[in-house]
Amino acid sequence: MNAKELLESYALGDRDFSKRSLIGLILTGANLTGASFIESNLEEITLDVANLEDAELNLANLMRANLSGSILIQANLNGTILEQASLIGANLSEAFLIEADLSGAILVETNFTHAFLTSANLTRSRLCRANFANAFLTGACLNGADMRGANLTEADLTRANLTGANLEGADLSRANLTDAKLNWANLAHAKLIGADLTGTYLSTLKSIEGTDFTNARNAPNSVRLVNMEELEQKE
């Protein structure tokens, strides 16, 4: 099925494109609201500025796909492979990304407000200025993620792994970081106002210069900072 055939089929009322091979199709700006792509191979597909609100994309392969500027509000991406995909400025508010693989993805300024990312893999993803306000990131893997300036206010990061993450200037106010791992993370100028740090691994940090721990629960009295050479050895 090519792009023209898919759009014509959708226009005629077909919404089920599950288990299809749609590799590399160009669907820029397409309206595919409510469409189902369950277990479809969408590798390297172009869906930038497309409308995929309420779409079913669970267990689909979207490796290296371009979804920048797309609308994915309340979309189902549970178990979806989004490795090295580009979702710059995409809207994934209230979307489901449980156990999704977003490793190495470009997620700059992406909107994840109220999204469900339980046990998602965001290893080394680029999340600068991404919005995770009120998002559920329980058990998520954010190893080495670039989260500079990200908004994580009131996010649930219980048991999340943020080892080596760059959280410089990030806002984690009132976030739940219970039992999270922040070893070798950069918290310079981050806000953790009212955050819950119960059981959080904070014994080694790259930087806490200018970090605001005001009213944070179990804020560290002291931490051992690691230097770059030590951090590189751990990686």
MARLO-133136 format. One record per residue: x, y, z of N, C-alpha, C, O, CB in turn; residue in three letters. Coordinates in steps of 0.001 Angstrom, whole numbers, padded with zeros to 6 digits, always signed. Glycine has a CB too. Example, Ala and Ser with C-alpha at 12.3 -4.5 7.8 and 13.67 -1.06 7.14 Angstrom:
MARLO-133136
+013190-005690+007800+012300-004500+007800+013200-003300+007800+014236-003319+008465+011308-004473+009046ALA+012850-002250+007080+013670-001060+007140+012900+000030+007870+013409+001138+008039+014084-000598+005725SER
END
This chain:
MARLO-133136
+000851-001201+000000+000000+000000+000000+000887+001250+000000+001759+001403+000855-000963+000006+001241MET+000652+002139-000967+001417+003374-000997+000647+004487-000285-000474+004275+000178+001737+003777-002450ASN+001252+005672-000202+000644+006777+000545-000706+007185-000051-001660+007436+000684+001590+007984+000567ALA-000784+007249-001380-002037+007653-002031-003153+006664-001733-004279+007066-001440-001840+007776-003548LYS-002849+005383-001804-003844+004345-001536-004322+004390-000093-005507+004205+000183-003271+002968-001849GLU-003392+004639+000828-003763+004704+002243-004706+005868+002505-005718+005710+003187-002515+004833+003121LEU-004376+007038+001964-005213+008217+002186-006582+008074+001528-007590+008520+002077-004515+009463+001657LEU-006617+007458+000368-007906+007235-000303-008756+006255+000498-009967+006431+000627-007692+006704-001742GLU-008115+005228+001031-008828+004237+001840-009384+004875+003105-010512+004601+003515-007903+003064+002202SER-008556+005743+003726-009011+006449+004933-010196+007357+004609-011154+007423+005378-007857+007279+005547TYR-010136+008051+003484-011220+008956+003082-012529+008207+002853-013611+008777+002993-010832+009713+001814ALA-012423+006927+002500-013617+006108+002263-014126+005443+003539-015085+004671+003512-013319+005044+001219LEU-013465+005756+004664-013955+005262+005947-013141+004150+006579-013440+003738+007700-015323+004794+005783GLY-012117+003649+005892-011286+002597+006464-010383+003201+007529-009725+004214+007290-010448+001886+005367ASP-010350+002582+008701-009504+003062+009790-008491+002007+010248-007638+002290+011089-010369+003489+010964ARG-008583+000807+009702-007731-000284+010175-006598-000564+009187-006812-001111+008105-008565-001554+010398ASP-005384-000170+009593-004193-000426+008795-003195-001253+009610-001981-001084+009495-003550+000907+008325PHE-003735-002141+010426-002918-002955+011315-002110-003990+010538-002536-004499+009501-003796-003648+012350SER-000924-004282+011079-000053-005333+010541+000275-005122+009067+000416-006079+008306-000703-006690+010724LYS+000394-003862+008678+000766-003535+007296+002245-003155+007226+002830-002733+008223-000116-002380+006749ARG+002830-003303+006072+004183-002816+005830+004067-001483+005112+003705-001425+003937+005030-003843+004997SER+004381-000409+005834+004233+000949+005303+005561+001706+005420+005592+002903+005705+003103+001713+006053LEU+006621+000993+005200+007972+001540+005378+008211+002728+004454+007976+002656+003248+009029+000456+005118ILE+008687+003833+005053+009140+004979+004285+008080+005815+003595+008420+006692+002801+010057+004521+003293GLY+006787+005570+003875+005747+006376+003230+005855+007842+003663+006252+008136+004790+004344+005820+003568LEU+005502+008743+002769+005500+010176+003076+004059+010626+003225+003298+010653+002257+006234+011004+001967ILE+003686+010985+004470+002308+011368+004796+002307+012696+005559+001570+012859+006531+001607+010256+005636LEU+003116+013615+005122+003208+014924+005757+001843+015600+005822+001154+015736+004811+004199+015811+005004THR+001461+016024+007037+000215+016770+007214-001054+015955+007071-002146+016520+007029+000172+017869+006250GLY-000932+014637+006994-002117+013794+006791-003031+013794+008014-002559+013858+009149-001696+012363+006464ALA-004323+013722+007779-005305+013576+008860-005661+012102+008981-006377+011551+008145-006589+014445+008597ASN-005147+011470+010040-005371+010044+010273-005930+009837+011679-005592+008869+012362-004056+009239+010082LEU-006780+010753+012091-007400+010681+013417-008096+009339+013610-008896+008916+012776-008404+011835+013610THR-007783+008680+014714-008459+007435+015067-008048+006221+014249-008646+005155+014396-009908+007621+014933GLY-007051+006353+013398-006609+005222+012586-005864+004202+013434-005283+004538+014467-005719+005703+011436ALA-005888+002946+012982-005216+001870+013705-004035+001343+012893-004184+000914+011749-006203+000728+014022SER-002855+001388+013519-001639+000866+012900-000993-000169+013816+000232-000276+013863-000646+002013+012590PHE-001794-000919+014531-001293-001885+015502-000380-002895+014811-000764-003534+013832-002464-002606+016209ILE+000836-003025+015343+001841-003975+014860+002259-003726+013409+002806-004624+012768+001314-005382+014993GLU+002015-002550+012891+002440-002234+011525+003906-001825+011501+004443-001326+012490+001567-001115+010931SER+004541-002045+010358+005929-001630+010184+005943-000254+009534+005723-000122+008330+006728-002662+009327ASN+006202+000764+010341+006196+002156+009883+007611+002744+009939+007789+003949+010115+005226+003006+010741LEU+008588+001889+009789+009973+002341+009885+010264+003430+008853+009941+003299+007672+010935+001159+009695GLU+010885+004511+009337+011298+005648+008512+010125+006330+007793+010325+007006+006784+012314+005188+007490GLU+008919+006153+008307+007759+006834+007735+007814+008330+008055+008362+008718+009086+006445+006213+008270ILE+007261+009159+007197+007201+010602+007424+005770+010992+007753+004888+010927+006897+007716+011389+006186THR+005545+011396+008992+004218+011798+009468+004313+013147+010178+003578+013407+011131+003620+010722+010419LEU+005213+013992+009715+005362+015292+010362+004095+016119+010161+003448+016051+009115+006596+016043+009808ASP+003756+016902+011184+002555+017748+011269+001277+016991+010884+000308+017590+010419+002717+018970+010364VAL+001288+015683+011081+000093+014875+010822-000803+014863+012050-000338+015091+013167+000479+013431+010425ALA-002095+014597+011842-003043+014496+012956-003305+013017+013222-003972+012341+012439-004386+015262+012643ASN-002770+012527+014335-002924+011133+014736-003606+011042+016104-003361+010111+016871-001553+010428+014770LEU-004448+012003+016391-005157+011994+017663-005995+010724+017794-006699+010327+016865-006048+013241+017794GLU-005903+010098+018964-006641+008858+019257-006232+007676+018382-006935+006666+018351-008116+009100+019093ASP-005116+007781+017676-004670+006682+016825-004136+005517+017657-003635+005708+018765-003594+007168+015851ALA-004253+004307+017104-003739+003101+017745-002428+002727+017055-002424+002238+015925-004780+001922+017672GLU-001331+002962+017743-000010+002676+017198+000758+001701+018084+001977+001574+017966+000783+003967+017032LEU+000047+001020+018963+000715+000135+019893+001386-001032+019163+000830-001624+018238-000278-000386+020924ASN+002593-001331+019615+003430-002415+019085+003866-002186+017642+004357-003106+016989+002688-003724+019177LEU+003691-000964+017142+004138-000644+015784+005638-000342+015782+006214+000003+016813+003342+000562+015214ALA+006258-000477+014610+007672-000142+014450+007779+001219+013781+007520+001359+012586+008421-001230+013620ASN+008168+002231+014575+008341+003593+014067+009798+004029+014183+010093+005208+014380+007429+004574+014828LEU+010685+003077+014061+012103+003395+014156+012505+004412+013083+012202+004252+011901+012947+002118+014024MET+013190+005450+013533+013677+006527+012660+012552+007251+011909+012796+007866+010871+014665+005963+011658ARG+011337+007179+012426+010215+007880+011804+010286+009378+012097+010895+009798+013082+008875+007302+012301ALA+009665+010172+011241+009579+011619+011453+008150+011980+011825+007247+011957+010988+010034+012403+010184ASN+007960+012314+013106+006647+012700+013624+006693+014114+014191+005850+014482+015009+006177+011707+014705LEU+007655+014896+013769+007816+016248+014302+006580+017096+014025+006064+017125+012908+009057+016915+013700SER+006119+017781+015061+004962+018656+014935+003634+017931+014812+002606+018563+014571+005139+019531+013763GLY+003641+016626+014972+002402+015854+014821+001539+015930+016075+002025+016240+017163+002722+014393+014501SER+000257+015643+015905-000696+015623+017009-000980+014166+017359-001529+013416+016551-002018+016388+016640ILE-000598+013776+018575-000780+012405+019041-001510+012394+020388-001262+011535+021233+000584+011687+019159LEU-002398+013349+020570-003146+013457+021825-003950+012178+022048-004702+011748+021174-004085+014700+021810ILE-003784+011574+023230-004490+010358+023639-004242+009178+022699-005021+008225+022679-005971+010633+023718GLN-003170+009241+021930-002829+008110+021060-002272+006958+021894-001713+007169+022970-001803+008539+019978ALA-002432+005746+021386-001931+004554+022068-000637+004116+021397-000644+003640+020262-002985+003405+022047ASN+000484+004283+022118+001791+003867+021629+002450+002896+022608+003676+002852+022716+002690+005088+021402LEU+001642+002128+023311+002193+001164+024254+003033+000122+023519+002570-000500+022563+001068+000482+025050ASN+004269-000059+023974+005149-001048+023371+005653-000682+021991+006262-001513+021318+004452-002337+023296GLY+005413+000537+021556+005828+000982+020226+007328+001237+020170+007915+001729+021134+005070+002247+019828THR+007946+000904+019045+009375+001182+018845+009514+002536+018173+009118+002710+017021+010063+000064+017990ILE+010075+003486+018892+010312+004841+018379+011791+005189+018473+012160+006358+018592+009468+005877+019158LEU+012617+004182+018419+014060+004373+018533+014570+005296+017429+014298+005078+016249+014788+003019+018476GLU+015310+006324+017825+015896+007319+016922+014860+008078+016096+015197+008683+015079+016869+006647+015996GLN+013613+008046+016530+012568+008802+015827+012661+010284+016180+013232+010653+017206+011160+008253+016180ALA+012095+011122+015322+012064+012563+015560+010636+012994+015854+009742+012843+015022+012631+013341+014344SER+010436+013537+017065+009116+014026+017476+009229+015453+017997+008573+015814+018974+008499+013103+018559LEU+010040+016246+017363+010274+017616+017797+008961+018392+017794+008288+018490+016768+011314+018305+016892ILE+008607+018943+018953+007400+019760+019049+006097+019010+018890+005045+019632+018740+007454+020814+018042GLY+006138+017687+018920+004901+016902+018793+004071+017013+020064+004605+017272+021142+005221+015417+018494ALA+002772+016818+019933+001860+016890+021078+001396+015489+021442+000551+014908+020760+000643+017805+020767ASN+001961+014941+022537+001597+013619+023031+000910+013714+024389+001029+012807+025212+002836+012726+023127LEU+000199+014801+024623-000488+014943+025899-001531+013837+026063-002292+013534+025144-001151+016330+026006SER-001545+013244+027257-002465+012154+027615-002281+010913+026743-003161+010053+026702-003899+012636+027508GLU-001152+010811+026050-000880+009626+025234-000376+008482+026110+000102+008701+027224+000151+009950+024130ALA-000489+007269+025596-000040+006073+026298+001232+005552+025632+001212+005139+024472-001150+004982+026308PHE+002346+005576+026385+003630+005108+025879+004257+004114+026854+005472+004107+027052+004580+006295+025637LEU+003421+003281+027458+003900+002310+028433+004810+001303+027743+004425+000666+026763+002716+001594+029126ILE+006033+001169+028275+007050+000255+027752+007429+000564+026307+007922-000315+025600+006558-001172+027851GLU+007210+001787+025862+007636+002192+024524+009145+002384+024500+009748+002721+025519+006918+003490+024086ALA+009755+002170+023340+011196+002348+023175+011460+003656+022440+011289+003744+021225+011824+001151+022407ASP+011883+004684+023203+012198+005998+022650+013691+006283+022768+014101+007443+022797+011389+007093+023365LEU+014494+005247+022834+015931+005426+023009+016528+006171+021816+016261+005840+020660+016624+004065+023192SER+017334+007172+022117+017972+007954+021072+017030+008836+020270+017433+009401+019253+018673+007049+020156GLY+015782+008964+020707+014809+009777+019964+015048+011267+020191+015582+011666+021226+013375+009408+020378ALA+014651+012085+019218+014767+013540+019323+013405+014067+019741+012456+014057+018957+015248+014193+017966ILE+013319+014526+020983+012048+014907+021594+012098+016335+022130+011490+016653+023152+011689+013936+022721LEU+012818+017170+021435+012979+018562+021847+011634+019281+021810+010943+019278+020791+014001+019283+020943VAL+011271+019902+022943+010035+020679+023078+008772+019836+022807+007730+020377+022434+010073+021871+022121GLU+008872+018535+022994+007711+017657+022839+006813+017769+024061+007298+017910+025184+008152+016188+022625THR+005508+017707+023845+004533+017852+024927+004061+016477+025399+003358+015769+024678+003328+018708+024465ASN+004463+016105+026634+004058+014836+027236+003179+015074+028468+003125+014213+029346+005298+014004+027617PHE+002508+016187+028555+001717+016470+029756+000653+015390+029968-000072+015023+029044+001053+017861+029651THR+000578+014892+031204-000389+013874+031602-000242+012562+030803-001156+011737+030799-001796+014421+031433HIS+000901+012371+030133+001114+011140+029370+001571+010006+030289+002077+010243+031386+002151+011372+028253ALA+001383+008778+029823+001751+007588+030586+002976+006951+029939+002895+006367+028859+000567+006573+030656PHE+004122+007078+030631+005382+006540+030126+005982+005522+031099+007203+005423+031222+006377+007675+029873LEU+005136+004778+031780+005580+003778+032736+006509+002778+032054+006154+002177+031040+004375+003057+033366THR+007704+002607+032624+008711+001654+032124+009149+001934+030690+009654+001035+030017+008169+000247+032209SER+008965+003150+030214+009421+003497+028866+010938+003615+028839+011563+003927+029853+008772+004815+028389ALA+011526+003363+027671+012973+003458+027498+013306+004753+026763+013055+004881+025565+013524+002225+026724ASN+013878+005715+027497+014261+007007+026933+015770+007204+027035+016249+008333+027150+013520+008153+027649LEU+016504+006119+026993+017954+006167+027118+018569+007073+026058+018325+006909+024862+018542+004765+027014THR+019365+008022+026513+020090+008959+025640+019186+009703+024649+019636+010102+023575+021152+008211+024873ARG+017951+009881+025001+017049+010673+024158+017299+012162+024387+017812+012553+025435+015565+010321+024452SER+016941+012981+023420+017130+014426+023505+015797+015066+023879+014872+015138+023070+017675+015009+022157ARG+015723+015524+025119+014466+016006+025699+014552+017458+026153+013838+017860+027072+014070+015134+026872LEU+015403+018238+025531+015544+019639+025922+014197+020355+025838+013522+020312+024810+016584+020349+025033CYS+013824+021001+026912+012600+021805+027010+011325+020997+026763+010278+021573+026468+012664+022948+026025ARG+011402+019677+026880+010199+018852+026778+009307+019100+027985+009787+019449+029064+010564+017351+026670ALA+008003+018917+027794+007039+019189+028866+006455+017875+029381+005655+017224+028708+005904+020130+028366ASN+006879+017498+030602+006395+016285+031247+005518+016610+032465+005396+015786+033370+007577+015406+031667PHE+004927+017766+032494+004115+018144+033656+003025+017108+033894+002268+016770+032984+003490+019546+033458ALA+002952+016608+035126+001938+015637+035541+002015+014307+034778+001056+013536+034770+000568+016236+035360ASN+003147+014049+034146+003300+012791+033414+003675+011656+034358+004206+011889+035444+004360+012933+032315ALA+003395+010430+033934+003703+009238+034711+004922+008548+034095+004840+007954+033020+002479+008271+034762PHE+006059+008641+034802+007312+008064+034324+007830+007009+035302+009039+006825+035441+008366+009164+034120LEU+006929+006334+035963+007294+005323+036944+008147+004239+036292+007732+003612+035317+006035+004709+037582THR+009335+004027+036836+010217+002986+036325+010800+003259+034957+011374+002358+034346+009493+001718+036280GLY+010670+004475+034459+011213+004807+033138+012731+004845+033166+013331+005162+034193+010667+006152+032653ALA+013345+004525+032049+014802+004546+031928+015213+005787+031147+014926+005908+029956+015331+003253+031233CYS+015892+006712+031836+016317+007981+031243+017834+008129+031334+018346+009242+031456+015620+009168+031941LEU+018536+007030+031275+019993+007035+031361+020602+007944+030293+020333+007778+029103+020541+005609+031218ASN+021412+008892+030718+022115+009743+029781+021230+010652+028948+021694+011216+027957+022909+008910+028888GLY+019964+010809+029326+019059+011662+028556+019420+013140+028726+019832+013564+029805+017603+011420+028985ALA+019261+013912+027660+019506+015359+027702+018178+016038+027996+017339+016197+027110+020132+015888+026351ASP+017996+016440+029263+016723+017001+029717+016877+018453+030163+016147+018921+031036+016155+016162+030860MET+017810+019147+029571+018041+020540+029955+016775+021371+029725+016191+021363+028642+019229+021133+029157ARG+016375+022083+030772+015223+022971+030673+013885+022271+030579+012874+022905+030276+015383+023841+029506GLY+013861+020971+030833+012597+020227+030748+011666+020587+031899+012118+020930+032992+012865+018715+030748ALA+010378+020507+031649+009369+020767+032673+008860+019426+033198+008169+018695+032489+008191+021635+032106ASN+009210+019110+034453+008802+017858+035086+007998+018142+036357+008003+017345+037296+010036+016988+035412LEU+007318+019267+036374+006548+019620+037565+005454+018586+037823+004685+018227+036931+005933+021023+037413THR+005411+018119+039071+004416+017152+039530+004437+015843+038740+003453+015104+038739+003045+017763+039447GLU+005544+015558+038076+005668+014288+037361+005948+013163+038352+006566+013384+039393+006789+014363+036292ALA+005493+011964+038024+005755+010796+038847+006961+010059+038279+006866+009380+037256+004511+009865+038914ASP+008105+010205+038963+009356+009571+038545+009768+008491+039538+010956+008216+039702+010473+010619+038406LEU+008805+007890+040187+009084+006829+041144+009893+005722+040467+009499+005208+039421+007770+006264+041734THR+011015+005364+041065+011899+004302+040575+012469+004567+039185+012995+003650+038555+011158+003003+040558ARG+012377+005783+038703+012953+006102+037395+014477+006092+037479+015056+006430+038511+012448+007477+036893ALA+015108+005706+036392+016572+005667+036332+017060+006857+035516+016938+006881+034292+017080+004322+035713ASN+017619+007850+036222+018125+009074+035600+019644+009149+035691+020219+010236+035734+017500+010305+036258LEU+020284+007992+035720+021733+007935+035824+022385+008686+034663+022120+008396+033496+022211+006476+035855THR+023231+009645+034994+023951+010395+033977+023099+011358+033167+023573+011910+032174+024604+009455+033060GLY+021849+011571+033570+020980+012492+032827+021410+013938+033043+021909+014287+034113+019513+012311+033251ALA+021219+014773+032035+021525+016194+032148+020224+016946+032412+019427+017166+031500+022234+016728+030859ASN+020020+017337+033664+018802+018029+034090+019081+019501+034398+018371+020118+035193+018201+017337+035322LEU+020087+020045+033786+020441+021445+034042+019265+022357+033714+018742+022339+032599+021681+021854+033217GLU+018856+023154+034696+017771+024101+034500+016392+023474+034410+015420+024168+034109+018021+024878+033281GLY+016286+022185+034663+014974+021521+034604+014137+021878+035820+014679+022176+036884+015139+019990+034509ALA+012820+021849+035668+011906+022143+036767+011261+020841+037238+010407+020275+036557+010822+023176+036333ASP+011685+020376+038419+011144+019165+039020+010334+019498+040269+010228+018679+041182+012273+018187+039362LEU+009779+020672+040304+008997+021091+041465+007836+020133+041718+007066+019807+040814+008471+022516+041267SER+007733+019696+042960+006657+018801+043418+006646+017458+042689+005640+016748+042718+005314+019479+043236ARG+007753+017104+042038+007852+015803+041379+008066+014707+042413+008642+014950+043474+008997+015799+040346ALA+007610+013519+042106+007809+012367+042979+008998+011568+042464+008912+010893+041439+006527+011481+043048ASN+010116+011654+043196+011337+010962+042810+011668+009842+043794+012836+009503+043985+012501+011949+042722LEU+010653+009277+044408+010851+008212+045383+011601+007044+044752+011187+006503+043727+009504+007741+045947THR+012719+006663+045388+013546+005532+044939+014102+005699+043533+014485+004713+042905+012746+004266+044996ASP+014154+006923+043027+014747+007168+041714+016274+007170+041812+016837+007364+042890+014242+008508+041132ALA+016930+006955+040682+018392+006981+040625+018843+008247+039909+018486+008485+038755+018948+005717+039908LYS+019630+009053+040609+020157+010290+040039+021686+010326+040103+022289+011396+040023+019571+011500+040772LEU+022303+009164+040247+023760+009143+040320+024375+009622+039002+023954+009244+037909+024259+007727+040660ASN+025401+010478+039164+026125+011098+038049+025246+012000+037185+025599+012308+036047+026736+010027+037186TRP+024108+012422+037722+023236+013348+036993+023682+014787+037208+024322+015101+038212+021773+013175+037435ALA+023345+015653+036272+023643+017075+036372+022372+017807+036783+021419+017888+036009+024202+017631+035026ASN+022361+018344+038009+021196+019062+038525+021479+020562+038657+020782+021256+039396+020777+018484+039883LEU+022472+021058+037964+022820+022474+038065+021616+023355+037723+020996+023211+036669+024004+022805+037135ALA+021309+024263+038638+020236+025251+038453+018850+024621+038264+017926+025283+037792+020554+026122+037258HIS+018709+023363+038626+017394+022710+038551+016547+023110+039747+017068+023469+040803+017543+021168+038491ALA+015230+023044+039567+014302+023338+040659+013698+022034+041164+013061+021303+040406+013186+024322+040197LYS+013900+021744+042459+013283+020588+043087+012426+021045+044265+012367+020384+045302+014357+019574+043548LEU+011768+022180+044087+010948+022770+045140+009792+021827+045482+008966+021504+044628+010412+024161+044706ILE+009749+021400+046729+008677+020521+047178+008717+019120+046603+007740+018381+046725+007385+021128+046847GLY+009826+018731+045975+009939+017392+045398+010098+016351+046501+010614+016657+047577+011127+017319+044418ALA+009656+015123+046236+009804+014022+047178+011025+013203+046776+011025+012538+045740+008521+013135+047218ASP+012056+013257+047599+013317+012572+047318+013526+011383+048250+014663+010993+048511+014490+013544+047443LEU+012451+010814+048748+012542+009682+049659+013194+008490+048954+012686+008000+047945+011144+009299+050191THR+014303+008040+049486+014996+006885+048923+015692+007154+047606+016174+006223+046961+014037+005779+048737GLY+015755+008424+047191+016398+008768+045925+017901+008619+046033+018495+009049+047022+016039+010193+045505THR+018530+008016+045030+019981+007821+045025+020638+009125+044613+020600+009519+043447+020399+006660+044067TYR+021243+009790+045593+021866+011095+045370+023299+011146+045892+023849+012231+046079+021041+012184+046032LEU+023904+009993+046126+025221+009999+046769+026308+010566+045867+027318+011071+046357+025596+008596+047191SER+026111+010488+044562+027071+011086+043631+026303+011868+042577+025382+011345+041950+027974+009998+042968THR+026682+013099+042389+026051+013944+041377+027131+014698+040623+028192+014996+041170+025035+014930+042019LEU+026856+015002+039372+027826+015753+038584+027873+017207+039026+028949+017796+039131+027490+015664+037096LYS+026681+017797+039290+026642+019187+039728+025320+019498+040404+024265+019028+039978+026868+020131+038548SER+025387+020298+041467+024176+020837+042101+024329+022352+042276+023740+022951+043177+023909+020143+043483ILE+025128+022951+041402+025324+024395+041457+024006+025112+041192+023404+024955+040129+026395+024839+040442GLU+023565+025901+042168+022351+026676+042025+021067+025864+042094+019994+026380+041781+022391+027400+040752GLY+021160+024597+042499+019959+023751+042599+019091+024200+043761+019603+024478+044846+020345+022265+042769THR+017786+024274+043547+016856+024741+044574+016115+023548+045174+015244+022957+044537+015852+025770+043984ASP+016481+023201+046430+015848+022091+047141+014818+022589+048160+014477+021854+049088+016910+021241+047844PHE+014322+023805+048011+013382+024384+048974+012182+023459+049208+011492+023053+048273+012899+025759+048483THR+011961+023143+050482+010821+022314+050906+010809+020914+050284+009784+020233+050303+009533+023015+050560ASN+011939+020492+049738+012006+019139+049196+012070+018131+050337+012754+018355+051335+013226+018979+048261ALA+011356+017027+050182+011347+015986+051200+012615+015140+051079+012939+014625+050009+010081+015101+051071ARG+013329+015009+052214+014583+014249+052274+015645+014806+051332+016377+014053+050689+014322+012791+051939ASN+015721+016136+051258+016767+016768+050459+018128+016416+051046+018251+016289+052265+016574+018309+050403ALA+019154+016256+050212+020467+015855+050723+021132+016966+051528+021105+018133+051136+021373+015446+049572PRO+021728+016590+052657+022516+017551+053423+023853+017786+052744+024411+018882+052792+022725+017062+054867ASN+024354+016740+052114+025613+016844+051382+025659+015725+050353+025079+014658+050549+026843+016772+052346SER+026343+015980+049274+026534+014964+048235+027974+015026+047768+028653+016037+047940+025550+015173+047038VAL+028431+013939+047176+029772+013941+046608+029646+014192+045117+028995+013425+044408+030522+012601+046895ARG+030263+015258+044641+030209+015571+043228+031292+014797+042481+032394+014603+042994+030366+017083+043003LEU+030973+014364+041283+031942+013634+040479+032464+014552+039384+031760+015446+038914+031313+012350+039873VAL+033710+014316+038986+034269+015128+037904+034040+014430+036570+033594+013283+036535+035781+015388+038130ASN+034342+015113+035478+034063+014589+034150+034810+013295+033881+034258+012374+033279+034419+015612+033101MET+036075+013214+034326+036866+012020+034084+036210+010808+034752+036147+009724+034172+038305+012213+034600GLU+035724+011010+035980+035081+009926+036703+033778+009519+036012+033460+008333+035930+034812+010337+038158GLU+033026+010508+035514+031770+010234+034830+032011+009437+033555+031275+008494+033265+031040+011537+034510LEU+033037+009808+032792+033341+009106+031539+033769+007677+031796+033475+006789+030996+034432+009838+030766GLU+034461+007441+032904+034876+006085+033249+033657+005215+033547+033635+004033+033202+035831+006103+034458GLN+032651+005795+034182+031427+005048+034505+030644+004705+033241+029974+003673+033197+030540+005858+035467LYS+030716+005544+032221+029986+005318+030985+030665+004262+030146+030188+003936+029059+029855+006607+030199GLU
END
